[in-house]
Amino acid sequence: MIAVSELERRPGARKDAQRNRQRIIDAATRALTTGGADPVKIETIAREAGVGVGTLYRNFPSREALVEEVYRSELTRLCAMAGQLVADHPPADAMREWMRRYQDFVATKRGMAEALRAVIASGAINSGQTREHLNGAIATILDAGRTDGSLRADVQPADVSASMAGVMLTAADNDQATRMLQLLVDGLLAREPS
């Protein structure tokens, strides 16, 4: 399960404090995922969020804590999309769209790779937890496809997430990753008996 933020554990938190915290997370997400090779300054994130540096540090006592929250927030958002996509689209289309969003999620994490490495090294985020959340989202879509017969019944969510990770690690560029993920979805389609 994704860890609950400190603010969410405090039921009496003021609305403006909650808004400030979300603005910091949103500004950090934009800055960390679109930044260049140089680390984004905390002061820049605070300014973009419209808060003071003290407010940022009250919410996130270190750069690593902020990066961890950005990662968790983005992962939560990605995984939560699975249910909505299944509600709005046939399962195969939902899987295609979810994989496209996963591809975006991975691509944006490259912009915060250095900071994310430090968080992972600290043990705050581990690949097992990430896989568990991704597998849950994939299971949501696979289950819908099994129910309507459009997706194969013999595929495990862990096999799909491992395949997606392999695609993202080995693809030469974004276009190749898109094609390879499409092949993966095609392999998940249920086939008519011959």
C-alpha positions in Angstrom: 0.0 0.0 0.0 1.2 3.5 -0.8 2.2 5.4 2.4 -0.1 8.0 3.6 1.3 11.5 3.7 1.8 13.3 7.0 -0.9 15.8 6.1 -3.4 13.1 5.4 -2.7 11.6 8.9 -3.7 15.0 10.5 -7.5 15.1 10.2 -7.7 18.7 11.4 -5.4 20.1 8.7 -6.5 23.4 7.5 -7.8 23.7 3.9 -5.3 26.3 3.0 -2.5 24.0 4.3 -3.8 21.2 2.2 -4.0 23.4 -0.9 -0.4 24.6 -0.3 0.8 21.1 0.0 -0.9 20.1 -3.2 0.4 23.2 -5.0 3.9 22.2 -3.9 3.5 18.7 -5.1 2.1 19.9 -8.5 4.9 22.5 -8.9 7.5 19.9 -7.9 6.0 17.4 -10.4 6.3 19.9 -13.2 9.8 21.0 -12.3 11.2 17.5 -11.6 9.7 15.8 -14.6 10.6 18.6 -17.1 13.8 19.8 -15.7 17.2 19.4 -17.4 20.4 17.8 -16.2 20.8 20.4 -13.3 18.8 19.7 -10.1 15.8 22.0 -9.7 16.3 24.3 -6.8 13.9 24.1 -3.9 13.4 27.8 -4.0 12.3 27.5 -7.6 9.7 24.9 -6.7 8.4 27.1 -3.8 8.1 30.1 -6.0 6.3 28.1 -8.7 3.9 26.8 -6.0 3.3 30.3 -4.7 4.6 29.5 -1.2 7.6 30.4 0.9 10.5 28.1 1.3 9.6 27.7 5.0 6.1 26.4 4.0 7.7 23.9 1.5 10.1 22.7 4.2 7.3 22.3 6.8 5.6 20.0 4.4 8.7 18.3 3.1 11.7 18.4 5.4 14.1 17.4 2.6 14.5 17.2 -1.1 14.2 13.4 -0.9 10.9 13.7 1.0 9.5 15.9 -1.8 10.7 13.6 -4.6 9.2 10.6 -2.7 5.9 12.4 -2.5 5.9 13.3 -6.2 6.7 9.7 -7.1 4.0 8.3 -4.9 1.5 10.9 -6.1 2.2 10.1 -9.8 2.1 6.3 -9.2 -1.2 6.6 -7.3 -2.7 8.7 -10.1 -1.4 6.2 -12.8 -2.8 3.2 -11.0 -6.1 4.8 -10.2 -6.7 5.5 -13.9 -7.2 1.8 -14.6 -10.6 1.6 -13.1 -11.8 4.8 -14.9 -10.4 3.6 -18.2 -12.2 0.3 -17.9 -15.4 2.1 -17.1 -15.1 4.3 -20.2 -13.5 2.0 -22.8 -13.5 -1.7 -23.9 -10.8 -3.5 -22.0 -8.3 -3.8 -24.9 -8.6 0.0 -25.5 -8.3 0.6 -21.8 -5.1 -1.4 -21.7 -3.7 0.5 -24.7 -4.4 3.8 -23.1 -3.1 2.7 -19.6 0.1 1.5 -21.2 0.5 4.9 -23.0 0.1 6.6 -19.7 2.6 4.2 -18.1 5.0 5.1 -20.9 4.6 8.8 -20.0 5.0 8.0 -16.3 8.3 6.3 -17.0 9.5 8.9 -19.4 8.9 11.8 -16.9 10.8 9.9 -14.2 13.9 10.2 -16.3 13.9 13.9 -15.5 14.1 13.2 -11.8 16.4 10.2 -12.0 19.2 11.4 -9.7 16.8 12.6 -7.0 14.8 9.4 -7.3 17.9 7.2 -7.0 18.6 8.8 -3.6 15.1 8.0 -2.4 15.2 4.4 -3.6 18.7 4.0 -2.0 17.2 5.2 1.3 14.5 2.4 1.1 11.6 4.9 1.1 10.5 3.5 -2.2 11.1 -0.1 -3.3 10.5 -1.8 -6.6 8.4 -4.5 -5.0 5.8 -1.9 -3.8 5.8 -0.2 -7.2 5.3 -3.5 -8.9 2.5 -4.4 -6.5 0.6 -1.2 -7.4 1.2 -1.6 -11.1 0.1 -5.2 -11.0 -3.1 -4.2 -9.2 -4.0 -1.7 -12.0 -3.2 -4.2 -14.7 -5.3 -6.9 -12.9 -8.3 -4.4 -13.0 -8.0 -4.2 -16.8 -7.3 -7.9 -17.3 -10.2 -8.9 -15.1 -12.6 -6.7 -17.2 -11.2 -8.3 -20.4 -11.6 -11.8 -19.0 -15.1 -11.1 -18.1 -16.1 -9.9 -21.5 -13.9 -12.4 -23.3 -11.7 -9.8 -25.1 -8.5 -10.4 -23.2 -6.7 -13.7 -22.6 -7.6 -15.5 -19.4 -4.1 -17.1 -18.9 -2.1 -13.9 -18.5 -0.8 -12.9 -15.1 -0.5 -9.1 -14.2 3.1 -9.7 -13.1 4.0 -11.0 -16.5 2.5 -7.9 -18.1 4.3 -5.5 -15.8 7.6 -7.3 -16.3 7.1 -7.1 -20.1 6.3 -3.4 -19.9 9.4 -2.8 -17.8 11.5 -4.7 -20.3 10.1 -2.6 -23.1 10.9 0.6 -21.4 14.4 -0.5 -20.5 15.3 -1.8 -24.0 13.5 0.5 -26.4 15.9 2.7 -28.4 13.5 5.6 -28.3 9.9 6.6 -27.5 8.5 5.6 -30.9 10.0 2.1 -30.6 8.6 1.8 -27.0 5.1 2.8 -28.3 5.3 0.1 -31.0 6.5 -2.6 -28.6 3.8 -1.8 -26.1 1.2 -2.1 -28.9 2.6 -5.5 -29.7 2.3 -6.4 -26.0 -1.4 -5.4 -26.0 -2.0 -7.3 -29.2 -0.5 -10.4 -27.5 -3.1 -10.0 -24.7 -6.1 -10.2 -27.0 -8.2 -13.3 -26.7 -8.1 -15.4 -29.9 -11.0 -17.2 -31.4 -10.6 -20.9 -31.3 -9.7 -22.2 -34.8 
